[in-house]
Amino acid sequence: MTGARMELRHLRALVTVAETGSITAASKRLRLAQPALSRQLRALEQEIDASLLERSARGVLLTEAGKAFAADARGILAAAEAAATAARARARGTVGELHLGYAPSPTAEILPAALRTLAEAAPAVNVVLHDLGGDELLLGLESGKLQFAVMVDPGELVPANVIFRPLQRYAHCVAFGSHHPFGRLKSVPLTRLADEPLVVYDRRHYGEYRRTLAALLAPVTRAPNIALECDGLTSLIAAVTAGRGVAVVPEVFRRFSGEGIRLRKISPPPDPLVIGYAHRVDVPLAPIARRLIKILLSLARDTAAERPGSP
């Protein structure tokens, strides 16, 4: 027996005959002409070099070898169907695992909603989240440790094997404590930030933020007045609330700033902060990621339409 010519349809033919006890009934169930079904059964017997059926005027009976082989064939067919079902589910992005990197505060408007929608549509999907800075996200994508990322536009720093696509744009704002004089302004002139004490994210973990800040302030100062460096969103909010300084943040910051912090847009308005998704282009994109992209694009359209005109 070589096994090379045996096909699932041959196994299905034998199992169906075993279940119906008749070539005629089996051919109807399989929607196959009786001569064609008989040829499949003979081919199977020839392949395994054993008689599987005894034919008589009253129908067909399975030999001892046929009974044993039919039992094994049922298991093979069940396993094949399970494999096919699993493959279809993975191809549709309804099962599997996705390692997703993200920048927490800039993506706070779109990513949680996208993950909720994905969980509702595909509850068997497991998304492993990686909270990382922009530089770490690029390294994770480039190395293959991450399959997908939702992040700030890396600009020219994007690796050759990674592609970035924009989703949302946020105006840059100044965040300050409730008693700060900026509260009397409709917008904060960029020149007013030249000597203002700034609360910023630390350079080691938030390189992309510091590069964005430097570019934004470049028209008014090459040496920003850094009052305090923070290791994350919580500490930055606490520092601004306590009056340690002001912070340059995207307008989405309003979602978690609290009552102790106010926001004003900057004038003249600098280029907006761009949020989008990124993935490798030299490896196939996971079906889960494709499903997530559709969700992200839909949410981006909705939130852009609903976003208020001022922070």
C-alpha positions as CSV (number, residue, x, y, z in Angstrom):
1,M,0.0,0.0,0.0
2,T,1.5,3.3,-1.0
3,G,-1.3,5.6,0.3
4,A,-0.5,8.1,-2.4
5,R,-3.7,7.4,-4.4
6,M,-6.1,7.1,-1.5
7,E,-8.4,10.1,-1.3
8,L,-10.9,11.3,1.3
9,R,-13.7,10.8,-1.2
10,H,-12.9,7.0,-1.2
11,L,-13.1,6.9,2.6
12,R,-16.4,8.9,2.5
13,A,-17.8,6.4,0.0
14,L,-17.0,3.4,2.2
15,V,-18.4,5.1,5.4
16,T,-21.6,6.1,3.6
17,V,-22.1,2.6,2.3
18,A,-21.5,1.2,5.8
19,E,-24.1,3.6,7.2
20,T,-26.8,3.0,4.6
21,G,-26.1,-0.7,3.8
22,S,-26.8,0.0,0.1
23,I,-24.9,1.2,-2.9
24,T,-28.2,2.8,-4.2
25,A,-28.9,4.7,-0.9
26,A,-25.2,5.7,-0.6
27,S,-25.1,7.1,-4.1
28,K,-28.2,9.2,-3.4
29,R,-26.8,10.6,-0.2
30,L,-23.5,11.4,-1.9
31,R,-25.3,12.7,-5.0
32,L,-23.0,10.4,-7.0
33,A,-23.9,8.0,-9.9
34,Q,-23.8,4.3,-8.8
35,P,-21.2,3.3,-11.3
36,A,-18.9,6.1,-10.1
37,L,-19.4,5.1,-6.5
38,S,-18.7,1.5,-7.3
39,R,-15.4,2.5,-9.1
40,Q,-14.3,4.5,-6.0
41,L,-15.0,1.4,-3.7
42,R,-13.1,-0.9,-6.0
43,A,-10.2,1.6,-6.2
44,L,-10.1,1.6,-2.4
45,E,-10.0,-2.1,-2.2
46,Q,-7.3,-2.3,-4.7
47,E,-5.3,0.3,-2.9
48,I,-5.3,-1.4,0.4
49,D,-5.3,-4.9,-1.1
50,A,-8.2,-6.2,0.9
51,S,-11.8,-7.0,0.3
52,L,-14.0,-4.5,2.2
53,L,-17.5,-5.4,0.9
54,E,-19.5,-8.5,0.1
55,R,-22.1,-7.8,-2.5
56,S,-25.3,-9.8,-2.7
57,A,-28.8,-9.4,-4.3
58,R,-30.0,-7.9,-1.0
59,G,-27.3,-5.2,-0.8
60,V,-23.8,-5.0,0.5
61,L,-22.2,-6.1,3.8
62,L,-18.9,-5.1,5.2
63,T,-16.3,-7.7,5.7
64,E,-14.4,-7.8,9.0
65,A,-11.6,-5.8,7.3
66,G,-14.2,-3.4,5.9
67,K,-15.8,-2.9,9.4
68,A,-12.4,-2.1,10.9
69,F,-11.3,0.1,8.1
70,A,-14.7,2.0,8.1
71,A,-14.2,2.7,11.8
72,D,-10.8,4.2,11.2
73,A,-12.0,6.0,8.2
74,R,-14.7,7.8,10.3
75,G,-11.9,9.1,12.5
76,I,-9.9,10.3,9.6
77,L,-12.8,12.1,8.1
78,A,-13.7,13.7,11.4
79,A,-10.1,14.9,11.8
80,A,-10.0,16.2,8.3
81,E,-13.2,18.1,8.8
82,A,-12.0,19.6,12.1
83,A,-8.8,20.7,10.4
84,A,-10.7,22.3,7.5
85,T,-13.0,24.1,10.0
86,A,-10.1,25.4,11.9
87,A,-8.4,26.5,8.7
88,R,-11.5,28.4,7.6
89,A,-11.8,30.1,11.0
90,R,-8.2,31.2,10.9
91,A,-8.6,32.4,7.3
92,R,-11.6,34.5,8.4
93,G,-9.8,35.8,11.4
94,T,-12.2,34.4,14.0
95,V,-9.7,32.3,15.9
96,G,-6.0,32.5,16.7
97,E,-3.7,34.9,18.5
98,L,-2.4,38.3,17.6
99,H,0.5,40.1,19.3
100,L,-0.4,43.8,19.1
101,G,1.7,46.6,20.3
102,Y,0.2,50.0,21.1
103,A,1.0,53.5,22.4
104,P,-1.6,53.8,25.3
105,S,-2.5,57.5,25.6
106,P,-2.6,58.5,21.9
107,T,-4.7,55.5,20.9
108,A,-7.1,55.7,23.9
109,E,-10.0,56.8,21.7
110,I,-9.9,54.2,19.0
111,L,-8.1,51.1,20.2
112,P,-10.3,50.0,23.2
113,A,-13.4,50.4,21.1
114,A,-11.8,48.4,18.3
115,L,-10.8,45.6,20.6
116,R,-14.3,45.4,22.1
117,T,-15.8,45.1,18.6
118,L,-13.3,42.4,17.7
119,A,-14.1,40.5,20.8
120,E,-17.8,40.6,20.0
121,A,-17.3,39.5,16.4
122,A,-14.6,36.9,17.1
123,P,-14.7,35.8,20.8
124,A,-12.2,33.0,20.2
125,V,-9.5,35.4,19.1
126,N,-6.8,36.1,21.7
127,V,-5.1,39.5,21.4
128,V,-1.9,39.8,23.4
129,L,-1.3,43.5,24.1
130,H,2.1,45.1,24.4
131,D,2.3,48.6,26.0
132,L,5.4,50.1,24.4
133,G,7.0,53.3,23.4
134,G,7.2,54.2,19.7
135,D,10.8,53.1,19.2
136,E,10.1,49.8,20.9
137,L,7.0,49.3,18.7
138,L,9.1,49.7,15.6
139,L,11.8,47.3,16.9
140,G,9.0,44.7,17.8
141,L,7.5,44.9,14.4
142,E,10.9,44.7,12.6
143,S,12.0,41.7,14.6
144,G,8.7,39.9,14.3
145,K,7.9,39.9,18.0
146,L,4.8,42.1,17.2
147,Q,2.5,41.3,14.3
148,F,0.6,44.6,14.4
149,A,0.8,48.0,16.1
150,V,-1.4,51.0,16.7
151,M,0.9,53.9,17.2
152,V,2.0,57.5,16.4
153,D,3.3,58.0,12.9
154,P,7.0,57.2,13.1
155,G,7.8,59.3,10.0
156,E,11.1,58.7,8.5
157,L,12.0,56.2,11.2
158,V,9.8,53.5,9.9
159,P,11.9,50.4,8.9
160,A,12.0,49.3,5.3
161,N,10.0,46.2,6.1
162,V,7.2,48.0,8.0
163,I,4.3,50.0,6.6
164,F,2.4,52.7,8.5
165,R,-1.2,53.7,7.5
166,P,-2.9,56.7,9.2
167,L,-6.2,56.4,11.0
168,Q,-6.8,59.6,13.0
169,R,-5.3,63.1,13.4
170,Y,-5.4,65.1,16.6
171,A,-4.6,68.7,17.2
172,H,-1.8,69.5,19.6
173,C,-3.0,71.1,22.8
174,V,-1.5,72.5,26.0
175,A,-2.6,70.8,29.2
176,F,-2.4,72.9,32.4
177,G,-3.8,73.1,35.9
178,S,-7.2,74.6,36.6
179,H,-5.7,77.8,38.1
180,H,-3.1,78.5,35.4
181,P,-3.4,81.8,33.5
182,F,-3.8,79.9,30.2
183,G,-7.3,79.3,31.3
184,R,-8.3,82.8,30.3
185,L,-7.1,82.2,26.7
186,K,-9.1,80.7,23.8
187,S,-5.8,79.2,22.5
188,V,-2.2,79.3,23.6
189,P,0.2,81.2,21.3
190,L,3.2,79.0,20.5
191,T,5.5,81.8,21.6
192,R,4.1,81.5,25.1
193,L,5.5,78.0,25.4
194,A,9.1,79.2,24.8
195,D,9.8,79.8,28.5
196,E,6.9,77.9,30.1
197,P,8.0,75.1,32.4
198,L,7.1,71.9,30.6
199,V,6.1,68.5,32.0
200,V,7.2,65.9,29.5
201,Y,7.5,62.1,29.0
202,D,11.0,60.8,29.6
203,R,13.2,60.5,26.6
204,R,14.3,56.8,27.2
205,H,10.8,55.4,26.8
206,Y,9.1,58.1,24.7
207,G,11.6,59.0,22.1
208,E,8.9,59.8,19.5
209,Y,7.1,62.2,21.9
210,R,10.3,64.1,22.5
211,R,11.1,64.3,18.8
212,T,7.6,65.6,18.1
213,L,7.8,68.1,21.0
214,A,11.2,69.4,19.7
215,A,9.9,69.8,16.2
216,L,6.8,71.6,17.5
217,L,8.8,74.1,19.6
218,A,11.6,74.6,17.1
219,P,10.2,77.9,15.7
220,V,10.3,79.5,19.2
221,T,13.1,77.7,21.1
222,R,15.8,75.2,20.7
223,A,16.1,74.6,24.4
224,P,12.7,73.9,25.9
225,N,12.3,74.6,29.7
226,I,11.9,71.0,30.9
227,A,10.6,71.2,34.5
228,L,9.9,67.5,35.0
229,E,10.2,64.2,33.2
230,C,7.5,61.5,33.7
231,D,7.6,57.8,33.2
232,G,4.0,57.5,32.1
233,L,0.6,59.0,31.7
234,T,-0.4,58.8,35.3
235,S,2.6,60.7,36.6
236,L,2.2,63.3,33.8
237,I,-1.4,64.0,34.8
238,A,-0.4,64.2,38.5
239,A,2.4,66.7,37.7
240,V,0.2,69.0,35.6
241,T,-2.6,68.9,38.1
242,A,-0.2,69.8,40.9
243,G,1.0,72.9,38.8
244,R,4.5,71.6,38.2
245,G,4.2,72.9,34.6
246,V,2.2,72.5,31.4
247,A,2.3,69.7,28.9
248,V,2.0,69.5,25.1
249,V,-0.5,66.7,24.4
250,P,-2.9,65.5,21.6
251,E,-6.5,66.5,22.0
252,V,-7.4,62.9,22.8
253,F,-5.8,63.6,26.2
254,R,-9.2,65.0,27.3
255,R,-10.5,61.5,27.7
256,F,-8.5,60.9,30.8
257,S,-7.2,64.3,32.0
258,G,-9.9,64.8,34.7
259,E,-11.4,67.9,36.2
260,G,-8.1,69.3,37.5
261,I,-6.7,69.8,34.0
262,R,-7.8,72.1,31.2
263,L,-6.8,72.0,27.5
264,R,-6.3,74.7,24.9
265,K,-5.3,74.3,21.3
266,I,-2.0,75.9,20.1
267,S,-2.0,78.8,17.7
268,P,-0.9,78.9,15.0
269,P,-1.9,75.2,14.9
270,P,1.1,72.9,14.3
271,D,0.9,69.8,12.2
272,P,-1.5,67.4,13.9
273,L,-0.4,64.2,15.7
274,V,-1.2,61.2,13.4
275,I,-2.3,57.9,14.8
276,G,-2.4,54.8,12.7
277,Y,-1.6,51.1,12.4
278,A,1.7,49.5,11.3
279,H,2.7,46.0,10.2
280,R,5.4,44.1,8.3
281,V,5.1,44.1,4.5
282,D,7.5,41.2,3.9
283,V,5.4,38.6,5.7
284,P,1.7,37.7,5.2
285,L,-0.6,39.8,7.3
286,A,-2.5,37.7,9.8
287,P,-6.3,37.4,9.0
288,I,-7.0,38.6,12.5
289,A,-5.0,41.8,11.7
290,R,-7.0,42.2,8.5
291,R,-10.3,42.0,10.5
292,L,-8.9,44.5,13.0
293,I,-7.9,46.9,10.2
294,K,-11.5,46.9,8.9
295,I,-12.8,47.7,12.4
296,L,-10.2,50.4,13.0
297,L,-11.0,52.1,9.7
298,S,-14.7,52.1,10.4
299,L,-14.2,53.5,13.9
300,A,-11.8,56.2,12.6
301,R,-14.5,57.4,10.2
302,D,-17.1,57.5,12.9
303,T,-15.0,59.2,15.5
304,A,-13.8,61.8,13.0
305,A,-17.4,62.7,12.2
306,E,-18.4,62.9,15.9
307,R,-15.3,64.7,17.2
308,P,-16.0,68.1,18.7
309,G,-14.4,71.2,17.3
310,S,-12.4,72.1,20.4
311,P,-11.0,70.3,23.4
